Amino acid sequence: MNAAATAPIEDPTCGIALQPLSTFLAPRWWPTWIGYALMRSIGRLPWSALGLLSRGLGRVAWYAARRDRRITLVNLRLAYPALTERERRGIARRHFQSLIYSLFETSLVWFDRSGRLERLTRVEGLEHLAAAHAAGRGVLLLGAHFTTNEIAAGALPQTGYAFDVMYKRSPNELLNQLALRGRLRRGGRLIPSEKFVEMLKVLKRGGIVLYAPDQHFDGDGCVVAPLFGVPALSNPGTTVVARATGCAVLPFFPERLADGSGYVMRILAPVAGFPSRDGQADVVTYHRLIEDAVRAAPEQYLWSYKRFRGRAGDPNPYARKPAS
């Protein structure tokens, strides 16, 4: 174990105060507390039972979550036009099972102290991380939004290195507070996405950061690049970060194994010529890496998110068609 991984971390929440949970007792917080209690209780079940439960609850969610079901099917029709509708619906149904599974994985990361997470996960490609770290460079672990993201971050202590994780805060402040406490139990440091400059500081001093810039982005400097063959407004942040810090960029993708036996987290070798000085070309390369990872388990990508939204005034693929 790397000594830096076990050393106390100064300001592990990057300035986000841990508020007393007693301040969240008003009735408007009760649904969050109920969900939290259920997640904590269900997470104690045997892992084989959780697999069966995720399939059952996934079928319920498929019928109940009409909005998310429609978004998922729109995305899959855009991304996989060559598939039949039946094939796309098969992926979509499995995606809902994967979403339920992700709740159980969150419970495992936040609450389990039995070593079950370590027994279920393995990290491949540590030699790439070791080589970049030995060269004295910061390391950007370049991920994407899969349903397995929580457990992927939870597995990082197994690398033996200290690490930071970029994350997007929820509009539900109680959920933020619970998530901070759960994630901090695994170690590492949490950087909210609005503190982008802090990530640059970490990388400049040789740290390791997990970063997933693959979601819809229409801010300053955004680029349009194909993702699954569909033009997508995208974030060229990987190029910006690499140019500003000189860090190594290592693709990092998780996979939940199909037989239910556990997880593999793959740290890939650096890609030749990536990142370059061309933000758009780099996003194209990044999207190809995502597509390669998705092929292994297409249901585990976050299809229930409106990834292919355009700018204001652009055609909206998610708009409901008027009744004829």
One Martini backbone bead per residue (centre of mass of N, CA, C, O) as a GRO file, in nm:
protein
  324
    1MET     BB    1   0.094   0.037   0.024
    2ASN     BB    2   0.068   0.355  -0.020
    3ALA     BB    3   0.133   0.606   0.194
    4ALA     BB    4  -0.055   0.827   0.067
    5ALA     BB    5  -0.325   0.658   0.109
    6THR     BB    6  -0.301   0.674   0.449
    7ALA     BB    7  -0.296   0.961   0.476
    8PRO     BB    8  -0.406   1.234   0.582
    9ILE     BB    9  -0.666   1.451   0.467
   10GLU     BB   10  -0.693   1.761   0.357
   11ASP     BB   11  -0.987   1.853   0.291
   12PRO     BB   12  -1.192   1.613   0.167
   13THR     BB   13  -1.440   1.828   0.065
   14CYS     BB   14  -1.348   2.098  -0.055
   15GLY     BB   15  -1.525   2.301   0.152
   16ILE     BB   16  -1.757   2.112   0.228
   17ALA     BB   17  -1.981   2.107   0.464
   18LEU     BB   18  -2.064   1.916   0.745
   19GLN     BB   19  -2.374   1.869   0.838
   20PRO     BB   20  -2.604   1.823   1.053
   21LEU     BB   21  -2.855   1.584   1.032
   22SER     BB   22  -3.061   1.735   1.227
   23THR     BB   23  -3.136   1.956   0.991
   24PHE     BB   24  -3.309   1.694   0.837
   25LEU     BB   25  -3.634   1.667   0.976
   26ALA     BB   26  -3.818   1.755   0.782
   27PRO     BB   27  -4.067   1.637   0.579
   28ARG     BB   28  -3.911   1.691   0.301
   29TRP     BB   29  -3.685   1.456   0.393
   30TRP     BB   30  -3.824   1.176   0.424
   31PRO     BB   31  -3.784   1.034   0.148
   32THR     BB   32  -3.475   1.021   0.176
   33TRP     BB   33  -3.465   0.857   0.439
   34ILE     BB   34  -3.615   0.611   0.334
   35GLY     BB   35  -3.420   0.541   0.105
   36TYR     BB   36  -3.172   0.510   0.287
   37ALA     BB   37  -3.282   0.279   0.467
   38LEU     BB   38  -3.331   0.077   0.240
   39MET     BB   39  -3.044   0.067   0.127
   40ARG     BB   40  -2.911  -0.030   0.390
   41SER     BB   41  -3.079  -0.292   0.425
   42ILE     BB   42  -3.043  -0.433   0.146
   43GLY     BB   43  -2.720  -0.437   0.154
   44ARG     BB   44  -2.724  -0.702   0.359
   45LEU     BB   45  -2.767  -0.885   0.150
   46PRO     BB   46  -2.700  -1.115  -0.047
   47TRP     BB   47  -2.561  -1.094  -0.354
   48SER     BB   48  -2.750  -1.293  -0.502
   49ALA     BB   49  -3.014  -1.148  -0.412
   50LEU     BB   50  -2.957  -0.875  -0.553
   51GLY     BB   51  -2.977  -0.980  -0.839
   52LEU     BB   52  -3.273  -1.068  -0.826
   53LEU     BB   53  -3.390  -0.796  -0.729
   54SER     BB   54  -3.299  -0.621  -0.972
   55ARG     BB   55  -3.474  -0.766  -1.179
   56GLY     BB   56  -3.748  -0.717  -1.048
   57LEU     BB   57  -3.728  -0.402  -1.008
   58GLY     BB   58  -3.664  -0.340  -1.304
   59ARG     BB   59  -3.943  -0.417  -1.412
   60VAL     BB   60  -4.097  -0.210  -1.251
   61ALA     BB   61  -3.945   0.045  -1.354
   62TRP     BB   62  -4.015   0.015  -1.653
   63TYR     BB   63  -4.326   0.082  -1.599
   64ALA     BB   64  -4.307   0.337  -1.400
   65ALA     BB   65  -4.068   0.496  -1.569
   66ARG     BB   66  -4.167   0.659  -1.834
   67ARG     BB   67  -3.963   0.882  -1.892
   68ASP     BB   68  -3.700   0.708  -1.882
   69ARG     BB   69  -3.790   0.508  -2.097
   70ARG     BB   70  -3.810   0.710  -2.332
   71ILE     BB   71  -3.519   0.814  -2.326
   72THR     BB   72  -3.380   0.544  -2.369
   73LEU     BB   73  -3.511   0.480  -2.647
   74VAL     BB   74  -3.412   0.726  -2.797
   75ASN     BB   75  -3.109   0.673  -2.762
   76LEU     BB   76  -3.107   0.385  -2.894
   77ARG     BB   77  -3.214   0.474  -3.173
   78LEU     BB   78  -2.974   0.661  -3.232
   79ALA     BB   79  -2.728   0.457  -3.167
   80TYR     BB   80  -2.911   0.184  -3.292
   81PRO     BB   81  -3.044   0.163  -3.599
   82ALA     BB   82  -2.975  -0.151  -3.675
   83LEU     BB   83  -3.160  -0.233  -3.474
   84THR     BB   84  -3.412  -0.362  -3.335
   85GLU     BB   85  -3.664  -0.291  -3.129
   86ARG     BB   86  -3.630  -0.543  -2.956
   87GLU     BB   87  -3.328  -0.505  -2.895
   88ARG     BB   88  -3.350  -0.228  -2.761
   89ARG     BB   89  -3.547  -0.318  -2.536
   90GLY     BB   90  -3.354  -0.516  -2.408
   91ILE     BB   91  -3.146  -0.307  -2.318
   92ALA     BB   92  -3.340  -0.127  -2.157
   93ARG     BB   93  -3.427  -0.335  -1.947
   94ARG     BB   94  -3.136  -0.388  -1.843
   95HIS     BB   95  -3.086  -0.097  -1.756
   96PHE     BB   96  -3.289  -0.096  -1.520
   97GLN     BB   97  -3.143  -0.314  -1.364
   98SER     BB   98  -2.876  -0.152  -1.342
   99LEU     BB   99  -2.991   0.082  -1.177
  100ILE     BB  100  -3.066  -0.090  -0.931
  101TYR     BB  101  -2.786  -0.204  -0.882
  102SER     BB  102  -2.655   0.075  -0.814
  103LEU     BB  103  -2.786   0.098  -0.535
  104PHE     BB  104  -2.641  -0.146  -0.411
  105GLU     BB  105  -2.355  -0.041  -0.464
  106THR     BB  106  -2.381   0.206  -0.288
  107SER     BB  107  -2.422   0.049  -0.027
  108LEU     BB  108  -2.148  -0.091  -0.034
  109VAL     BB  109  -1.973   0.168  -0.024
  110TRP     BB  110  -2.105   0.314   0.232
  111PHE     BB  111  -2.138   0.044   0.451
  112ASP     BB  112  -1.933  -0.168   0.406
  113ARG     BB  113  -1.698  -0.373   0.641
  114SER     BB  114  -1.629  -0.685   0.525
  115GLY     BB  115  -1.486  -0.685   0.222
  116ARG     BB  116  -1.675  -0.727  -0.028
  117LEU     BB  117  -1.573  -0.526  -0.234
  118GLU     BB  118  -1.285  -0.647  -0.261
  119ARG     BB  119  -1.389  -0.933  -0.356
  120LEU     BB  120  -1.555  -0.817  -0.620
  121THR     BB  121  -1.296  -0.652  -0.701
  122ARG     BB  122  -1.090  -0.545  -0.982
  123VAL     BB  123  -0.774  -0.413  -1.099
  124GLU     BB  124  -0.668  -0.315  -1.412
  125GLY     BB  125  -0.364  -0.157  -1.508
  126LEU     BB  126  -0.151  -0.062  -1.284
  127GLU     BB  127   0.104  -0.015  -1.460
  128HIS     BB  128   0.011   0.259  -1.578
  129LEU     BB  129  -0.007   0.413  -1.314
  130ALA     BB  130   0.282   0.361  -1.211
  131ALA     BB  131   0.434   0.493  -1.448
  132ALA     BB  132   0.316   0.779  -1.422
  133HIS     BB  133   0.391   0.825  -1.124
  134ALA     BB  134   0.701   0.772  -1.150
  135ALA     BB  135   0.729   1.034  -1.348
  136GLY     BB  136   0.575   1.276  -1.180
  137ARG     BB  137   0.277   1.269  -1.269
  138GLY     BB  138  -0.017   1.341  -1.324
  139VAL     BB  139  -0.351   1.173  -1.306
  140LEU     BB  140  -0.605   1.106  -1.545
  141LEU     BB  141  -0.902   0.946  -1.490
  142LEU     BB  142  -1.095   0.854  -1.769
  143GLY     BB  143  -1.428   0.858  -1.768
  144ALA     BB  144  -1.778   0.760  -1.732
  145HIS     BB  145  -2.136   0.715  -1.749
  146PHE     BB  146  -2.209   0.466  -1.538
  147THR     BB  147  -2.383   0.258  -1.322
  148THR     BB  148  -2.078   0.184  -1.186
  149ASN     BB  149  -1.942   0.443  -1.056
  150GLU     BB  150  -1.945   0.403  -0.749
  151ILE     BB  151  -1.773   0.140  -0.748
  152ALA     BB  152  -1.530   0.251  -0.897
  153ALA     BB  153  -1.448   0.456  -0.679
  154GLY     BB  154  -1.445   0.244  -0.439
  155ALA     BB  155  -1.187   0.082  -0.575
  156LEU     BB  156  -0.934   0.278  -0.566
  157PRO     BB  157  -0.779   0.190  -0.302
  158GLN     BB  158  -0.654  -0.071  -0.445
  159THR     BB  159  -0.410   0.085  -0.581
  160GLY     BB  160  -0.246   0.254  -0.336
  161TYR     BB  161  -0.359   0.544  -0.396
  162ALA     BB  162  -0.412   0.856  -0.400
  163PHE     BB  163  -0.732   1.036  -0.443
  164ASP     BB  164  -0.961   1.201  -0.666
  165VAL     BB  165  -1.313   1.315  -0.705
  166MET     BB  166  -1.528   1.407  -0.939
  167TYR     BB  167  -1.842   1.587  -0.876
  168LYS     BB  168  -2.197   1.619  -0.876
  169ARG     BB  169  -2.423   1.797  -0.729
  170SER     BB  170  -2.710   1.785  -0.564
  171PRO     BB  171  -3.017   1.945  -0.505
  172ASN     BB  172  -3.002   1.748  -0.261
  173GLU     BB  173  -2.862   1.809   0.040
  174LEU     BB  174  -2.893   1.545   0.190
  175LEU     BB  175  -2.767   1.366  -0.025
  176ASN     BB  176  -2.493   1.501  -0.014
  177GLN     BB  177  -2.430   1.435   0.284
  178LEU     BB  178  -2.451   1.126   0.260
  179ALA     BB  179  -2.243   1.090   0.032
  180LEU     BB  180  -1.999   1.203   0.174
  181ARG     BB  181  -1.992   1.000   0.405
  182GLY     BB  182  -1.982   0.739   0.236
  183ARG     BB  183  -1.726   0.805   0.061
  184LEU     BB  184  -1.517   0.879   0.290
  185ARG     BB  185  -1.485   0.586   0.406
  186ARG     BB  186  -1.284   0.510   0.152
  187GLY     BB  187  -1.157   0.767   0.084
  188GLY     BB  188  -1.030   1.037  -0.025
  189ARG     BB  189  -1.128   1.304  -0.249
  190LEU     BB  190  -1.378   1.567  -0.295
  191ILE     BB  191  -1.473   1.732  -0.607
  192PRO     BB  192  -1.653   1.968  -0.714
  193SER     BB  193  -1.729   2.081  -1.031
  194GLU     BB  194  -1.702   2.396  -0.954
  195LYS     BB  195  -1.381   2.308  -0.873
  196PHE     BB  196  -1.178   2.290  -1.123
  197VAL     BB  197  -0.911   2.422  -1.020
  198GLU     BB  198  -0.847   2.203  -0.810
  199MET     BB  199  -0.774   1.985  -1.011
  200LEU     BB  200  -0.528   2.127  -1.129
  201LYS     BB  201  -0.363   2.134  -0.867
  202VAL     BB  202  -0.341   1.832  -0.823
  203LEU     BB  203  -0.198   1.761  -1.093
  204LYS     BB  204   0.051   1.952  -1.061
  205ARG     BB  205   0.133   1.777  -0.783
  206GLY     BB  206   0.076   1.455  -0.874
  207GLY     BB  207  -0.206   1.364  -0.881
  208ILE     BB  208  -0.525   1.183  -0.863
  209VAL     BB  209  -0.803   1.185  -1.105
  210LEU     BB  210  -1.148   1.149  -1.136
  211TYR     BB  211  -1.302   1.188  -1.471
  212ALA     BB  212  -1.640   1.276  -1.632
  213PRO     BB  213  -1.697   1.451  -1.954
  214ASP     BB  214  -1.969   1.305  -2.121
  215GLN     BB  215  -2.174   1.513  -2.090
  216HIS     BB  216  -2.369   1.751  -2.149
  217PHE     BB  217  -2.232   2.054  -2.330
  218ASP     BB  218  -2.298   2.433  -2.360
  219GLY     BB  219  -2.058   2.585  -2.302
  220ASP     BB  220  -1.776   2.721  -2.313
  221GLY     BB  221  -1.614   2.550  -2.579
  222CYS     BB  222  -1.790   2.374  -2.712
  223VAL     BB  223  -1.848   2.062  -2.883
  224VAL     BB  224  -1.904   1.867  -3.181
  225ALA     BB  225  -1.950   1.509  -3.142
  226PRO     BB  226  -1.951   1.187  -3.203
  227LEU     BB  227  -2.195   0.957  -3.048
  228PHE     BB  228  -2.288   0.689  -3.191
  229GLY     BB  229  -2.321   0.889  -3.454
  230VAL     BB  230  -2.408   1.139  -3.272
  231PRO     BB  231  -2.448   1.454  -3.230
  232ALA     BB  232  -2.260   1.614  -2.953
  233LEU     BB  233  -2.249   1.803  -2.684
  234SER     BB  234  -1.916   1.887  -2.564
  235ASN     BB  235  -1.629   1.837  -2.351
  236PRO     BB  236  -1.284   1.969  -2.370
  237GLY     BB  237  -1.142   1.923  -2.082
  238THR     BB  238  -0.907   1.729  -2.131
  239THR     BB  239  -0.731   1.927  -2.290
  240VAL     BB  240  -0.714   2.150  -2.080
  241VAL     BB  241  -0.587   1.982  -1.854
  242ALA     BB  242  -0.334   1.877  -2.003
  243ARG     BB  243  -0.214   2.156  -2.080
  244ALA     BB  244  -0.207   2.278  -1.779
  245THR     BB  245  -0.046   2.004  -1.635
  246GLY     BB  246   0.088   1.744  -1.786
  247CYS     BB  247  -0.076   1.501  -1.773
  248ALA     BB  248  -0.186   1.191  -1.753
  249VAL     BB  249  -0.403   0.980  -1.965
  250LEU     BB  250  -0.637   0.735  -1.832
  251PRO     BB  251  -0.844   0.511  -1.904
  252PHE     BB  252  -1.163   0.442  -1.712
  253PHE     BB  253  -1.343   0.126  -1.684
  254PRO     BB  254  -1.632  -0.033  -1.595
  255GLU     BB  255  -1.752  -0.380  -1.501
  256ARG     BB  256  -2.023  -0.584  -1.486
  257LEU     BB  257  -2.051  -0.903  -1.455
  258ALA     BB  258  -2.270  -1.126  -1.601
  259ASP     BB  259  -2.248  -1.355  -1.357
  260GLY     BB  260  -2.228  -1.183  -1.072
  261SER     BB  261  -1.916  -1.199  -0.946
  262GLY     BB  262  -1.851  -0.885  -1.032
  263TYR     BB  263  -1.561  -0.668  -1.097
  264VAL     BB  264  -1.402  -0.457  -1.350
  265MET     BB  265  -1.121  -0.228  -1.353
  266ARG     BB  266  -0.999  -0.034  -1.626
  267ILE     BB  267  -0.669   0.053  -1.697
  268LEU     BB  268  -0.545   0.218  -1.958
  269ALA     BB  269  -0.350   0.298  -2.190
  270PRO     BB  270  -0.211   0.529  -2.344
  271VAL     BB  271  -0.298   0.736  -2.608
  272ALA     BB  272  -0.184   0.814  -2.894
  273GLY     BB  273  -0.208   1.163  -2.920
  274PHE     BB  274  -0.350   1.163  -2.625
  275PRO     BB  275  -0.375   1.450  -2.592
  276SER     BB  276  -0.401   1.736  -2.770
  277ARG     BB  277  -0.470   2.063  -2.925
  278ASP     BB  278  -0.754   1.927  -3.012
  279GLY     BB  279  -1.058   1.919  -2.879
  280GLN     BB  280  -1.230   1.771  -3.092
  281ALA     BB  281  -1.046   1.529  -3.150
  282ASP     BB  282  -1.045   1.432  -2.853
  283VAL     BB  283  -1.346   1.372  -2.828
  284VAL     BB  284  -1.354   1.157  -3.045
  285THR     BB  285  -1.163   0.965  -2.899
  286TYR     BB  286  -1.322   0.941  -2.637
  287HIS     BB  287  -1.582   0.826  -2.766
  288ARG     BB  288  -1.448   0.566  -2.868
  289LEU     BB  289  -1.379   0.457  -2.590
  290ILE     BB  290  -1.667   0.437  -2.492
  291GLU     BB  291  -1.776   0.248  -2.712
  292ASP     BB  292  -1.591   0.014  -2.641
  293ALA     BB  293  -1.699  -0.021  -2.348
  294VAL     BB  294  -2.005  -0.062  -2.420
  295ARG     BB  295  -1.990  -0.331  -2.579
  296ALA     BB  296  -1.958  -0.519  -2.326
  297ALA     BB  297  -2.214  -0.335  -2.171
  298PRO     BB  298  -2.471  -0.154  -2.276
  299GLU     BB  299  -2.663  -0.135  -2.013
  300GLN     BB  300  -2.436   0.041  -1.833
  301TYR     BB  301  -2.510   0.283  -1.960
  302LEU     BB  302  -2.652   0.620  -1.947
  303TRP     BB  303  -2.955   0.621  -2.114
  304SER     BB  304  -3.148   0.804  -1.905
  305TYR     BB  305  -3.003   1.043  -2.048
  306LYS     BB  306  -2.992   1.363  -2.217
  307ARG     BB  307  -2.735   1.361  -2.433
  308PHE     BB  308  -2.881   1.483  -2.725
  309ARG     BB  309  -2.891   1.765  -2.672
  310GLY     BB  310  -2.928   2.084  -2.774
  311ARG     BB  311  -2.965   2.381  -2.852
  312ALA     BB  312  -3.137   2.642  -2.860
  313GLY     BB  313  -3.354   2.559  -3.138
  314ASP     BB  314  -3.301   2.281  -3.168
  315PRO     BB  315  -3.364   1.981  -3.226
  316ASN     BB  316  -3.573   1.758  -3.024
  317PRO     BB  317  -3.560   1.419  -2.958
  318TYR     BB  318  -3.752   1.441  -2.677
  319ALA     BB  319  -3.993   1.530  -2.809
  320ARG     BB  320  -4.316   1.520  -2.838
  321LYS     BB  321  -4.534   1.405  -3.054
  322PRO     BB  322  -4.793   1.493  -3.213
  323ALA     BB  323  -5.097   1.409  -3.252
  324SER     BB  324  -5.274   1.274  -3.543
   0.00000   0.00000   0.00000
